[in-house]
Amino acid sequence: MDTAWPLLLALAFLLGLMLGLTAAATRYCTLGAVADWATLGETTRLRAWVVSMGIALLGVALLEVAGLIDLDQTRVGYRDAPLAWGRHVLGGLAFGIGMVLAGGCTTRALVSLGGGNLRGLYVYTLVGLTAAALLYWPPLHTAVDSFGRATALDLPSGRQDLGHVLAPFGLDASYVRLALALLLGGLIGGWVVRAAGRSRRRGWREIAGGVLIGGLVTGAWWLTGSDWGGAAMEAQRYAQTVPPGLGTQSFTFVGPAAELLRWLRQSFAPQALGFGVTTVLGVVAGSLLWHRVRGQTRLQGFVDRADLLRHSLGALLMGAGGVLAMGCTLGQGVSGVSTLALGSLLSLASMILGAFLTLRVIYYRTLFPDATTRTLVHALLTDLHLLPASRHPLRFED
């Protein structure tokens, strides 16, 4: 076991490196996916993001059926009951709004940092400071937990994943999850093929990136949840310096932002290096490698004070929203969704909704600067199909 932990961290860094390379090479970006869809009707990057979910779903379900991993007990309690729906909805909305204001989610901040964008460094640092305040400062940590308990919903299944919730007559939940993963995977595959046929861009390069990222998420689950990985994690619990964030886990970038700041305060102590921080460093290294090879590294900063303030507010919302929702668009949107947890699905839907509404508000404010708040609300309700499309108040004249 003396070499198990360093080897696990080396493999974690390699997974992060490949994620950073892939995200940089294929423009894998949650905000970009939602923005393309919400403003242009273009679904190329959205398809790549959804494909990564489908691959992770199938990979996790197969690993669990084979008995190679068990995600009922994970570092982030994706399947834990009761279901803290309030945290997922409020946190997801805050994160979705924040990533629009900050110009991208936490994954995008790390990838852009690798390309020389100092705004990514600023945003991720502020996300880490906000997350650290909510995770480590007792009054705020207690407030977050109290809110979660106050809005929690007890589930008779004792777990909140769809496998346990839908498993009838004592069937093995893992087989139910596999059936659901196959069904959802088939639906995703069919939609991707149809959308590619209708789109001006087939986007097969982006789709390949989504497949690889879904595989990397699955690989991280196996690395930390296998018998070997679990034994390496358990051995570290008795080390003189216990690394942060032990337990079965995959990619997520809000909690590790806070852990990264603590690690930096410890002067890069190798014994305090954990899985999350290692993957963060790997993503930045992978993006840096891609941009250097392509000759695209370029230092960038803020355009003006308004740009700085907008990114600051976005980072604060992402840090707080990520803690409340217990993950980011990758941590909940792919890693969490791969467990089929209801909370992850709620967080994902709320993040998309928050980002969509914010993008539409910016869009309408740009094209219709004189529109009143009431008109904007009316337009948003129409966009969400809560009012008839014929009553949309903001339209161009033919």
C-alpha positions in Angstrom: 0.0 0.0 0.0 3.0 2.4 0.2 2.8 3.0 -3.6 -0.9 2.6 -4.0 -1.9 6.1 -3.1 0.8 7.9 -5.3 -0.2 5.6 -8.2 -3.9 6.5 -7.7 -3.1 10.2 -7.8 -0.9 9.7 -10.9 -3.8 8.0 -12.6 -6.2 10.8 -11.4 -3.8 13.4 -12.9 -3.8 11.5 -16.2 -7.6 11.3 -16.3 -7.7 15.1 -15.6 -5.1 15.7 -18.3 -7.1 13.8 -20.9 -10.3 15.7 -19.8 -8.5 19.0 -20.2 -7.1 18.0 -23.6 -10.5 16.8 -24.8 -12.5 19.8 -23.6 -10.0 22.2 -25.2 -9.8 20.3 -28.5 -13.6 19.9 -28.9 -14.9 23.1 -27.3 -16.7 21.0 -24.7 -18.6 23.7 -22.7 -21.9 23.5 -20.8 -22.6 27.2 -21.2 -21.7 27.1 -24.8 -24.0 24.2 -25.3 -26.9 25.9 -23.6 -26.1 29.3 -25.3 -26.0 27.8 -28.8 -29.3 26.1 -28.2 -31.1 29.1 -26.5 -30.0 31.8 -28.9 -29.2 30.2 -32.2 -31.0 26.9 -32.1 -27.7 25.1 -32.7 -27.3 21.8 -30.9 -23.8 20.6 -31.8 -22.3 21.2 -28.4 -25.5 20.3 -26.6 -25.3 16.9 -28.3 -21.7 16.4 -27.1 -22.7 17.2 -23.5 -25.7 14.8 -23.6 -23.6 12.1 -25.2 -21.1 12.3 -22.3 -24.0 11.8 -19.9 -25.2 8.8 -21.8 -21.8 7.1 -22.0 -21.3 7.7 -18.2 -24.7 6.3 -17.5 -24.0 3.1 -19.4 -20.5 2.8 -18.1 -21.5 3.1 -14.4 -24.5 0.8 -14.8 -22.3 -1.9 -16.4 -19.6 -1.6 -13.7 -22.2 -1.9 -11.0 -23.9 -4.9 -12.5 -20.5 -6.5 -12.8 -19.9 -5.8 -9.1 -16.8 -3.8 -9.8 -18.0 -0.6 -8.1 -20.8 0.3 -5.7 -22.0 3.9 -5.8 -24.5 3.7 -2.9 -21.7 5.2 -0.7 -19.8 8.0 -2.3 -17.9 11.1 -1.2 -20.8 13.3 -2.5 -23.9 11.5 -1.3 -25.6 11.4 -4.7 -28.0 8.6 -3.7 -28.4 9.5 -0.1 -31.9 10.0 1.3 -33.8 12.1 2.2 -33.9 14.1 -1.0 -32.9 17.7 -0.3 -34.8 19.1 -3.2 -34.5 22.7 -2.0 -30.7 22.6 -2.1 -30.7 21.1 -5.6 -33.2 23.6 -7.1 -31.9 26.8 -5.5 -28.2 25.8 -5.9 -28.8 24.7 -9.5 -30.5 28.0 -10.4 -27.8 30.0 -8.8 -25.0 28.0 -10.5 -26.8 28.3 -13.9 -27.1 32.1 -13.6 -23.6 32.4 -12.3 -22.0 30.5 -15.2 -23.6 32.9 -17.7 -22.3 35.9 -15.9 -18.9 34.4 -15.5 -18.6 33.4 -19.1 -18.6 29.6 -18.4 -18.8 27.0 -15.7 -16.0 25.8 -13.4 -14.8 23.3 -16.0 -14.6 26.1 -18.6 -12.7 28.3 -16.2 -10.0 25.6 -15.8 -9.8 25.0 -19.5 -9.6 28.7 -20.3 -6.9 29.1 -17.7 -4.8 26.5 -19.5 -5.1 28.8 -22.6 -3.8 31.8 -20.7 -7.1 33.4 -19.8 -6.5 35.1 -16.4 -10.3 35.5 -16.0 -10.4 31.8 -15.6 -7.9 32.0 -12.7 -9.8 34.8 -11.1 -13.2 33.1 -11.4 -12.0 29.7 -10.1 -10.2 31.3 -7.2 -13.4 33.2 -6.2 -15.4 30.0 -6.6 -13.0 28.4 -4.2 -13.2 31.1 -1.6 -17.0 31.1 -1.7 -17.1 27.3 -1.5 -14.6 27.3 1.4 -16.7 29.8 3.3 -19.8 27.7 3.0 -18.0 24.4 3.6 -15.6 25.3 6.4 -17.0 28.3 8.3 -19.4 26.8 10.9 -22.2 29.4 10.8 -22.5 29.2 7.0 -22.0 25.4 7.0 -24.8 25.0 9.6 -27.1 27.3 7.6 -26.6 25.3 4.4 -27.3 22.0 6.3 -30.3 23.5 8.0 -31.8 24.6 4.7 -31.2 21.2 3.3 -33.0 19.4 6.1 -35.9 21.9 6.1 -36.6 21.3 2.4 -35.8 17.5 2.4 -38.2 14.9 1.2 -38.2 11.4 2.8 -38.3 8.6 0.3 -39.7 5.2 1.2 -37.0 3.5 -0.8 -34.3 4.7 1.5 -32.2 5.8 -1.5 -32.9 8.6 -4.0 -31.6 7.0 -7.2 -34.1 5.8 -9.8 -32.8 2.2 -9.4 -34.0 2.0 -5.8 -37.1 4.2 -6.4 -38.4 2.1 -9.3 -37.2 -1.4 -8.3 -40.4 -3.4 -7.9 -40.9 -6.7 -6.0 -37.4 -6.7 -4.5 -35.5 -6.7 -7.9 -31.9 -5.8 -7.8 -31.6 -2.0 -8.2 -28.5 -2.4 -10.3 -30.4 -4.3 -13.0 -33.1 -1.6 -12.9 -30.4 1.0 -13.4 -28.9 -0.9 -16.3 -32.3 -1.2 -18.0 -32.8 2.6 -17.5 -29.3 3.3 -18.8 -29.9 1.2 -21.9 -33.2 2.9 -22.5 -31.9 6.4 -22.0 -28.7 5.6 -23.9 -30.9 4.5 -26.9 -33.0 7.6 -26.7 -29.9 9.8 -26.5 -28.3 8.0 -29.5 -31.5 8.3 -31.6 -31.8 12.0 -30.8 -28.1 12.7 -31.6 -28.4 11.0 -35.0 -31.6 12.8 -35.9 -30.3 16.1 -34.7 -27.1 15.6 -36.7 -29.1 14.9 -39.8 -31.1 18.2 -39.4 -28.2 20.4 -38.4 -25.9 22.3 -40.7 -23.0 20.9 -38.7 -22.8 17.2 -38.1 -20.5 17.8 -35.1 -18.9 14.3 -35.1 -15.7 15.7 -33.6 -17.6 17.2 -30.7 -19.6 14.0 -30.3 -16.4 12.0 -30.1 -15.2 14.4 -27.4 -18.4 13.8 -25.5 -17.9 10.0 -25.8 -14.4 10.3 -24.4 -15.4 12.6 -21.5 -18.2 10.2 -20.5 -15.6 7.4 -20.6 -13.3 9.5 -18.4 -16.0 10.1 -15.8 -16.7 6.3 -15.8 -13.0 5.7 -15.4 -12.7 8.0 -12.4 -15.6 6.2 -10.8 -13.8 2.9 -11.3 -10.5 4.2 -10.1 -11.9 5.4 -6.8 -14.6 2.8 -6.3 -12.8 -0.4 -7.2 -11.5 -2.8 -4.6 -7.9 -1.5 -5.2 -8.9 2.2 -5.2 -11.1 1.8 -2.1 -8.2 0.1 -0.3 -5.9 2.9 -1.2 -8.4 5.5 0.0 -9.0 3.6 3.3 -5.3 3.3 4.0 -4.9 7.1 3.7 -7.5 7.6 6.5 -4.8 6.4 8.9 -2.0 8.5 7.5 -0.3 11.2 9.5 -1.8 13.8 7.2 -5.2 12.7 5.9 -5.8 14.0 2.4 -9.1 15.9 1.8 -12.0 14.4 0.0 -11.5 10.6 0.4 -14.1 8.3 -0.9 -15.6 7.0 -4.1 -15.9 9.9 -6.5 -15.6 11.2 -10.0 -15.0 14.6 -11.6 -16.4 17.6 -9.8 -14.8 21.1 -9.5 -16.5 23.2 -6.8 -15.5 21.4 -3.6 -12.0 20.8 -5.0 -11.7 24.5 -5.6 -11.9 25.0 -1.9 -9.5 22.1 -1.3 -7.0 23.6 -3.7 -6.8 26.8 -1.8 -6.2 24.9 1.5 -3.5 22.9 -0.3 -1.8 26.1 -1.5 -1.8 27.4 2.1 0.0 24.2 3.1 2.8 25.1 0.7 2.0 22.4 -1.8 2.5 19.6 0.8 2.4 16.3 -1.3 0.9 14.4 1.7 -2.1 16.7 1.6 -2.9 16.2 -2.1 -6.2 14.5 -2.7 -8.1 13.1 -5.7 -10.1 16.3 -6.4 -7.2 18.7 -6.4 -5.1 16.3 -8.6 -7.8 16.2 -11.2 -8.1 20.0 -11.2 -4.3 20.3 -11.8 -4.6 17.6 -14.5 -7.4 19.5 -16.4 -5.3 22.8 -16.4 -2.2 20.8 -17.6 -4.2 19.1 -20.4 -5.6 22.4 -21.6 -2.2 24.1 -21.4 -0.7 21.3 -23.4 -3.3 21.6 -26.1 -3.0 25.4 -26.4 0.8 25.3 -26.5 0.9 22.6 -29.2 -1.6 24.6 -31.2 0.1 27.9 -30.6 -3.0 29.4 -29.1 -1.8 30.4 -25.7 -2.6 34.0 -25.1 -2.9 36.1 -22.0 -6.3 37.7 -21.5 -7.7 39.8 -18.8 -10.9 41.8 -18.1 -12.1 44.3 -20.6 -13.3 46.9 -18.1 -14.6 47.3 -14.6 -18.1 46.1 -15.6 -16.6 42.9 -17.0 -14.8 42.3 -13.7 -17.9 42.9 -11.6 -20.0 40.6 -13.8 -17.4 37.8 -13.5 -17.2 38.4 -9.8 -20.9 38.0 -9.3 -21.0 35.0 -11.5 -18.1 33.3 -9.6 -19.9 34.0 -6.2 -23.1 32.5 -7.5 -21.3 29.4 -8.9 -19.4 28.9 -5.6 -22.5 29.2 -3.5 -24.7 27.3 -6.0 -22.2 24.5 -6.4 -22.1 23.9 -2.7 -25.9 24.0 -2.3 -26.4 21.8 -5.4 -23.5 19.6 -4.3 -21.8 19.8 -7.6 -21.2 21.7 -10.9 -22.4 21.1 -14.4 -19.9 18.2 -14.7 -20.1 17.1 -11.0 -23.8 16.9 -11.0 -24.6 17.1 -14.7 -22.5 14.1 -15.7 -20.9 12.4 -12.7 -24.1 12.7 -10.6 -26.5 11.9 -13.4 -24.5 8.8 -14.1 -25.7 7.5 -10.7 -29.3 8.2 -11.7 -29.8 10.2 -8.5 -33.0 12.3 -8.4 -31.1 15.1 -6.8 -28.6 15.2 -9.6 -31.4 15.4 -12.2 -33.0 18.2 -10.2 -29.7 20.1 -10.1 -29.1 19.6 -13.8 -32.5 20.8 -14.8 -32.2 23.8 -12.5 -28.8 24.7 -13.9 -30.1 24.6 -17.4 -33.1 26.6 -16.5 -31.1 29.3 -14.7 -28.7 29.6 -17.6 -31.5 29.6 -20.2 -33.4 32.3 -18.5 -30.3 34.5 -17.9 -29.3 34.1 -21.6 -32.7 35.1 -22.8 -32.8 38.1 -20.5 -29.5 39.3 -21.8 -30.7 38.6 -25.4 -33.9 40.6 -25.0 -32.1 43.4 -23.1 -29.7 43.7 -26.0 -32.3 43.7 -28.8 -35.1 45.5 -26.9 -33.5 47.9 -24.4 -36.8 49.7 -23.7 -38.6 46.5 -22.7 -40.1 46.7 -19.2 -39.6 44.0 -16.5 -43.2 42.9 -17.0 -42.7 42.5 -20.7 -39.5 40.4 -20.1 -41.3 38.2 -17.6 -44.1 37.7 -20.1 -41.6 36.8 -22.8 -39.8 34.3 -20.6 -43.0 32.6 -19.7 -43.8 32.3 -23.4 -40.3 30.9 -24.1 -40.9 28.3 -21.4 -44.2 27.4 -23.2 -46.2 28.5 -20.1 -48.1 31.0 -22.3 -49.1 30.6 -26.0 -46.4 31.4 -28.5 -48.9 33.7 -30.3 -48.8 36.1 -27.3 -45.0 36.5 -27.3 -44.5 40.3 -26.6 -41.0 40.6 -28.1 -41.0 39.8 -31.8 -39.4 41.3 -34.8 -41.8 42.6 -37.4 -41.8 40.6 -40.7 
